Amino acid sequence: MQIPAGTTLGQALKAASIAGTGGEAKVLIQAGEVSVNGEIETRRGRRLRAGDVVEVDDERLEVR
């Protein structure tokens, strides 16, 4: 799935239906289950930039 640049990490997880709510996104991120460009990210407010790749389990999101 593609996510627009400028979206926060939490919003991206909700948009991709990986998390149903902001609270679920927060739990996933704080548990260290989300990586951005191969590195664990724990800030749900991180703004994603074009070219970033977000991975959660077997899901992969590309930022455009």
N, C-alpha and C positions, 0 to 999 in steps of 0.2 A: 504494500500500500504506500502511496505517496502522501506526504504531509507538507503543507506550505511553510516556507521559511518564516521565522518570527513567532511560530507557535511555541508555547511552553511545553516542556516534557509531559507534564500532567495532562494538558489539553490533548496532546498527541495520542496518549494512551487511551483517552476517552473517545477520541475521534475514530480510532482504529478498532474500537470495541474490545480492547484488551482489558480495560477497566470500565465498569459500568458507572462509577461515580468518582468524584474527585478524591473521596476518602479511600476508595479501593486503589486508585492510582498512587496515593501517598503511601499506603502500606507496601505496595510492590516496590516503589522506589526506595523507601527507607530500609527495606529488607535486603537491599543490594541485589535485586533480581533484574535490574534494568541496566543496560550498558549503552553508552553513546560512543561511537567510533572505537569500540573494543575495550573501553574502560568503564568500570562501574560508576554510575552517576547517582548521587543521593539528593540532588536538589531538584524538586519537582518544578520549580519556577525557572529552570534553565531555559533560555531562549535557544531554539534550534536554528541552525543556519543551513543554507543550501549546501548539499554535499554530506551532511551528517547522516549517519546510519544508526538507528535505534534498534536494539535487539532485546527481546524478552522471550525466554524459552525458545520456541521454534518460530516465533514471529519476527519479521524484519521489516522495519519502516524506513523509507528513504525520504529525505527532506529535499524538496525542490524549490 
